[in-house]
Amino acid sequence: MNVKWLLSSLFTCSSLLFAVDKKEFIAQTPPLKPWLTGPLIAPIGAVVPYGSFEIQSYVYCTTNTGAYNKNWSTVSSPHNFFSLNPQFLLFFGLTSWMDINITPQFFYNRSHGQHSTQFGDLPIALDFQLLDPAATPYFPGIKLIVRETFPTGSFQNLTPHKLLTDQTGAGTFASAFNLLLYKVYHLGGHHFLSTTYSAGYTITSPVHVHGFNTYGGGYGTNGRALPGNSFQGIVSFELTLSKNWVLAIDNVYTHTDATQFYGTVGTTAAGLPATIGAPSSEQVSFAPAIEYNFSSNLGIIAGCWFTAWGRNSTQFRSGVINLDYTY
């Protein structure tokens, strides 16, 4: 009887220990995390922590195919404008809740046999993680982006016969404030849904311009341009199809206030008064994409970005590719 009791006790204890070990093993198993590179247009959803860095190597191949008038109707353009724009987004973690990113960029522009290669404006930003995306089960993380764009691109005294191919900047110090909501939801297995909601407002400084410039002008133009402030809202989604393959889409709305000019407008080659400044404008665009992730820290995403509607704005088609590496 004592032997049976002893064997029964040993069996019960071993079963309890096995159950405890199993629970501890399950509790210590790290949660499944998706491999994500995108989306294509929206900013990344969380800061790069201290000790890490991220490099996003973008290339935009853009063709301006026309314009939208004040009635939201398409107007064809006599000059097809092609632009090749490599950008390098460099993120460096400063703390667990803040990083800095720098975006050097270049332009190769071509139109009707004219071409030019120039350095573009230089954005530098600080990202602040106000709420970690993993802090709550369902509510998204919150990130604040404060960005200053320095006017390092070419924007005035442009060569008339170059057809604006030598224009690669705005000439203004642009201060942008962007609030970002980001969350990844697990749908089961390797299927995840990543959501990004971005709202940004950009404030521009006055620009003193001469001659042919970004805002118009002509021979003898001399004055001050006041570029319009702008708002941009982006709603983006990524859906993982497998561990490696992901579908993504960005839905973008942009509003820009009117650009005003004070000074001497100058003249065109025909001796007529030059046009400078622009009315307020709006633009709606979409960017569907597909991405392939080789690992959790290396992936590539490619897609197209195109306008669907607009008012007093450019109609464009753009092919975009980004190789993303995180360390």
Residue pairs with C-beta under 8 A, 6 or more apart in sequence:
32 186
32 190
33 296
34 184
34 190
34 192
34 194
34 240
34 246
35 240
35 243
35 244
35 246
35 293
35 295
35 296
35 299
36 184
36 192
36 194
36 238
36 240
36 246
36 291
36 293
36 299
37 246
37 291
37 293
37 299
37 300
37 301
37 322
37 324
38 194
38 236
38 238
38 246
38 248
38 289
38 291
38 301
38 322
39 194
39 196
39 236
39 237
39 238
39 248
39 249
39 250
39 287
39 289
39 301
40 236
40 248
40 250
40 287
40 289
40 301
40 303
40 305
40 320
40 322
41 234
41 236
41 250
41 252
41 287
41 305
41 320
42 180
42 196
42 198
42 234
42 236
42 250
43 143
43 145
43 178
43 180
43 196
43 198
44 54
44 56
44 91
45 133
45 141
45 143
45 180
45 182
45 183
45 194
45 196
46 129
46 132
46 133
46 141
46 143
46 182
47 93
47 97
47 98
47 99
47 127
47 128
47 129
47 143
48 54
48 91
48 92
48 93
48 99
48 127
48 326
49 93
49 95
49 96
49 99
50 93
50 94
50 95
50 96
51 93
52 93
52 326
52 327
53 90
53 91
53 92
53 93
53 326
53 327
54 89
54 90
54 91
54 324
54 325
54 326
54 327
55 88
55 89
55 90
55 91
55 324
55 325
55 326
56 87
56 88
56 89
56 91
56 322
56 323
56 324
57 86
57 87
57 88
57 89
57 322
57 323
57 324
58 85
58 86
58 87
58 88
58 89
58 320
58 321
58 322
59 84
59 85
59 86
59 87
59 320
59 321
59 322
60 83
60 84
60 85
60 86
60 87
60 305
60 318
60 319
60 320
61 82
61 83
61 84
61 85
61 318
61 319
61 320
62 82
62 83
62 84
62 85
62 316
62 317
62 318
62 319
63 80
63 81
63 82
63 83
63 316
63 317
63 318
64 77
64 80
64 81
64 83
64 314
64 315
64 316
65 76
65 77
65 80
65 315
65 316
65 317
66 74
66 75
66 76
66 77
66 314
66 315
67 74
67 75
67 77
67 310
67 313
67 314
67 315
68 74
68 75
68 283
68 307
68 309
68 310
68 311
68 312
68 313
68 314
68 315
69 75
69 311
69 312
70 279
70 311
70 312
71 311
72 309
72 310
72 311
74 315
77 315
79 111
79 112
79 163
80 111
80 112
81 109
81 110
81 111
81 163
81 164
81 165
82 109
82 110
82 111
83 107
83 108
83 109
83 110
84 107
84 108
84 109
85 105
85 106
85 107
85 108
85 120
86 105
86 106
87 103
87 104
87 105
88 103
88 104
88 105
89 101
89 102
89 103
90 101
90 102
90 103
90 104
91 99
91 100
91 101
91 127
92 99
92 100
92 101
93 99
94 100
96 129
97 128
97 129
98 126
98 127
98 128
98 129
99 126
99 127
100 124
100 125
100 126
100 127
101 124
101 125
101 127
102 122
102 123
102 124
103 122
103 123
103 124
103 125
104 119
104 122
105 119
105 120
105 121
105 122
106 117
106 118
106 119
106 120
107 116
107 117
107 118
107 119
107 120
107 153
107 168
108 115
108 116
108 117
109 115
109 116
109 117
109 118
109 164
109 165
109 166
109 167
109 168
110 165
111 163
111 164
111 165
112 163
114 161
114 162
114 163
114 165
115 165
116 162
116 165
116 166
116 168
118 153
118 154
118 166
118 168
118 169
119 152
119 153
119 154
119 168
120 152
120 153
120 168
120 169
121 149
121 150
121 151
121 152
121 153
121 168
121 169
121 170
121 174
122 149
122 150
122 152
123 147
123 148
123 149
123 150
124 147
124 148
124 149
124 150
125 145
125 146
125 147
125 148
125 176
126 145
126 146
126 147
127 143
127 144
127 145
128 143
128 144
128 145
128 146
129 141
129 142
129 143
130 142
130 143
130 144
131 139
131 140
131 141
131 142
132 141
133 140
133 141
133 182
133 183
133 184
134 141
135 141
138 183
138 185
139 183
140 181
140 182
140 183
140 195
140 197
141 181
141 182
141 183
142 179
142 180
142 181
143 179
143 180
143 182
144 177
144 178
144 179
144 180
145 176
145 177
145 178
145 179
145 180
145 200
146 175
146 176
146 177
146 178
147 174
147 175
147 176
147 177
147 178
148 173
148 174
148 175
148 176
149 170
149 172
149 173
149 174
149 175
149 176
150 173
151 169
151 170
151 171
151 172
151 173
151 207
152 169
153 167
153 168
153 169
153 170
153 171
154 166
154 167
154 168
154 169
155 167
155 168
155 169
155 170
155 171
155 207
155 209
155 213
155 214
156 171
156 209
156 210
156 211
156 212
156 213
156 214
156 217
157 210
157 211
157 212
157 213
158 164
158 166
158 167
158 211
158 212
158 213
159 166
159 212
160 212
160 218
160 269
167 213
167 214
169 214
170 204
170 207
170 214
170 227
171 207
171 209
171 213
171 214
171 225
172 204
172 205
172 206
172 207
172 227
173 204
173 205
174 202
174 203
174 204
174 205
175 202
175 203
175 204
175 205
176 200
176 201
176 202
176 203
177 200
177 201
177 202
178 198
178 199
178 200
178 201
179 198
179 199
179 200
180 196
180 197
180 198
181 195
181 196
181 197
181 198
182 194
182 195
182 196
182 197
183 194
183 195
184 192
184 193
184 194
184 195
185 192
185 193
185 194
185 195
186 192
187 193
190 240
190 242
190 243
191 239
191 240
191 241
192 238
192 239
192 240
193 237
193 238
193 239
193 240
194 236
194 237
194 238
194 239
195 236
195 237
196 234
196 235
196 236
196 237
197 234
197 235
197 236
198 232
198 233
198 234
198 235
198 236
199 231
199 232
199 233
199 234
200 231
200 232
200 233
201 229
201 230
201 231
202 229
202 230
202 231
202 232
203 229
204 226
204 227
204 228
204 229
204 230
206 224
206 225
206 226
206 227
207 215
207 224
207 225
207 226
207 227
208 223
208 224
208 225
209 215
209 217
209 221
209 222
209 223
209 224
209 225
209 276
210 217
210 221
210 222
211 217
211 218
211 219
211 220
211 221
211 266
212 218
212 221
213 221
213 225
213 276
215 225
215 227
215 259
215 261
215 276
215 277
215 278
216 261
216 274
216 275
216 276
216 277
216 278
217 265
217 266
217 274
217 276
218 265
218 266
218 267
218 268
218 269
218 274
219 266
219 267
219 268
219 269
219 274
220 264
220 266
220 267
221 263
221 264
221 265
221 266
221 274
221 276
222 263
222 264
222 266
223 261
223 262
223 263
223 264
223 265
223 276
224 261
224 262
224 263
225 259
225 260
225 261
225 276
225 277
226 259
226 260
226 261
226 262
227 259
228 256
228 257
228 258
228 259
228 278
228 280
229 256
229 257
230 254
230 255
230 256
230 257
231 254
231 255
232 252
232 253
232 254
232 255
233 252
233 253
234 250
234 251
234 252
234 253
235 250
235 251
236 248
236 249
236 250
236 251
237 248
237 249
238 246
238 247
238 248
238 291
239 246
239 247
239 248
240 246
241 247
243 293
244 292
244 293
244 294
245 290
245 291
245 292
246 290
246 291
246 292
246 293
246 301
247 288
247 289
247 290
247 291
248 288
248 289
248 290
248 291
248 301
248 303
249 286
249 287
249 288
249 289
250 286
250 287
250 289
250 305
251 286
252 283
252 284
252 285
252 286
252 287
253 282
253 283
253 284
254 282
254 283
254 284
254 285
254 313
255 280
255 281
255 282
256 280
256 281
256 282
256 313
257 280
258 277
258 278
258 279
258 280
259 277
259 278
260 277
261 276
261 277
265 273
265 274
265 275
265 276
266 273
266 274
266 276
267 273
267 274
268 274
278 312
279 312
280 312
281 310
281 311
281 312
281 313
282 309
282 310
282 311
282 312
282 313
283 307
283 309
283 310
283 311
283 313
283 314
284 307
284 308
284 309
284 310
285 305
285 306
285 307
285 308
286 305
286 306
286 308
287 303
287 304
287 305
287 306
287 320
288 303
288 304
289 301
289 302
289 303
289 304
289 320
290 301
290 302
290 303
291 299
291 300
291 301
291 302
292 299
292 300
292 301
293 299
293 300
294 300
296 326
297 325
297 326
297 327
298 324
298 325
298 326
299 323
299 324
300 321
300 322
300 323
300 324
301 321
301 322
301 324
302 319
302 320
302 321
302 322
303 319
303 320
304 317
304 318
304 319
304 320
305 316
305 317
305 318
305 319
305 320
306 316
306 317
306 318
307 313
307 314
307 315
307 316
307 317
